[in-house]
């Protein structure tokens, strides 16, 4: 039924566990996956302009972490024999990129984690998963921690 899964990851333990489950699901379905990570725009903040020079390496660190998140899932997919593509996008609204990537890449299922935040934490941190569920053009499979 499903032939191409989009698997967003943010490198968190919940996200890695969901990605492992998504790879197993894809293997059993004979599907392929695209692993996506969405890195934030780099917004330096300082009250002293001379400090901006010190933040130059921070943007590079964001790129390095994004690549590491993808490599973890790529390794799991390779071990399971599941065809895997990767994508890194930049946005401060990951849910929009996730839903848009599902459409642009022809995915027929998004498989992602829910971090299970409740109460005040969910109010302040928001839920990318909840937003994807509300706006996704394709079905969403949510893995809970």
C-alpha positions in Angstrom: 0.0 0.0 0.0 2.7 2.5 1.0 5.7 2.8 -1.3 7.5 5.9 -0.2 7.8 7.1 3.4 9.0 10.5 4.5 10.8 10.1 7.9 11.6 13.4 9.6 14.2 13.4 12.3 15.5 15.9 14.8 18.1 13.6 16.3 16.2 13.2 19.6 15.9 9.7 21.2 12.2 9.7 20.4 12.9 10.6 16.8 15.6 7.9 16.4 13.2 5.3 17.8 10.5 6.4 15.4 12.9 6.2 12.5 13.9 2.7 13.4 10.3 1.7 13.5 9.6 3.5 10.2 12.5 1.6 8.6 11.1 -1.7 9.8 7.6 -0.7 8.5 9.1 0.3 5.1 11.1 -3.0 4.9 7.9 -5.0 5.6 5.9 -3.0 3.0 8.6 -3.1 0.4 8.8 0.7 0.5 11.6 3.2 0.2 12.2 6.1 2.6 13.4 9.7 2.4 14.9 10.9 5.7 14.5 14.6 6.3 15.9 16.9 8.9 15.0 20.6 9.1 17.6 22.8 10.6 16.7 26.3 11.9 17.9 29.5 10.3 21.0 30.8 12.1 20.0 33.9 14.1 22.9 35.4 15.8 22.0 37.6 18.7 24.2 40.0 20.5 24.2 43.4 22.0 27.9 43.9 21.0 28.6 43.7 17.2 32.2 42.5 17.9 30.8 39.2 19.3 29.3 38.3 15.9 32.7 37.0 14.7 32.6 34.5 17.6 29.4 33.0 16.3 30.6 32.1 12.8 31.3 28.5 13.7 27.8 28.0 15.3 26.2 27.8 11.8 28.6 25.1 10.8 27.8 23.1 13.9 24.1 23.1 12.9 25.0 21.6 9.5 27.2 19.0 11.2 24.4 17.9 13.6 21.9 17.7 10.7 24.2 15.4 8.8 24.7 13.2 11.8 21.0 12.9 12.3 20.6 11.6 8.8 23.6 9.3 9.0 22.0 7.4 11.9 18.8 6.6 10.0 20.8 5.9 6.7 22.7 3.3 8.6 19.6 1.6 10.0 18.0 1.6 6.5 21.1 0.2 4.9 21.3 -2.6 7.5 17.6 -3.4 6.8 18.0 -3.3 3.0 15.6 -0.3 2.6 16.4 2.2 -0.2 17.0 5.5 1.4 17.4 9.1 0.2 18.1 12.1 2.5 17.2 15.8 2.6 18.3 18.7 4.7 16.1 21.8 4.6 16.4 25.1 6.5 13.3 26.7 8.1 12.0 28.0 11.4 8.7 26.2 10.7 9.6 22.5 10.3 6.0 21.3 10.0 5.6 23.3 6.8 8.8 21.8 5.3 7.7 18.3 6.3 4.3 18.6 4.7 5.8 20.3 1.6 8.5 17.7 1.2 6.0 14.9 1.4 4.3 16.4 -1.6 7.3 17.5 -3.6 9.0 14.1 -3.2 5.9 12.0 -3.9 5.7 10.4 -0.5 2.5 8.6 0.4 3.1 8.4 4.2 4.9 10.5 6.8 6.2 8.5 9.7 7.4 10.6 12.6 7.7 10.8 16.4 5.7 12.6 18.9 7.7 13.7 21.8 4.7 13.3 24.1 4.9 16.7 25.7 1.8 17.7 27.7 0.7 20.7 29.7 2.8 23.8 29.9 5.7 22.2 28.0 3.5 21.5 25.0 2.0 25.0 25.2 5.4 26.7 25.0 7.4 24.3 22.9 4.5 23.5 20.5 4.1 20.3 18.6 5.5 20.0 15.1 3.8 16.6 14.9 0.5 18.1 15.8 0.9 20.7 13.1 1.9 18.1 10.5 -1.2 16.1 11.4 -3.3 19.2 10.9 -1.8 20.3 7.5 -0.4 17.2 5.9 -1.7 16.3 2.4 -0.8 12.6 3.1 -1.4 10.2 6.0 0.8 10.5 9.0 1.9 7.6 11.2 2.9 8.8 14.7 5.2 6.8 16.9 5.0 7.6 20.6 8.0 7.3 22.9 
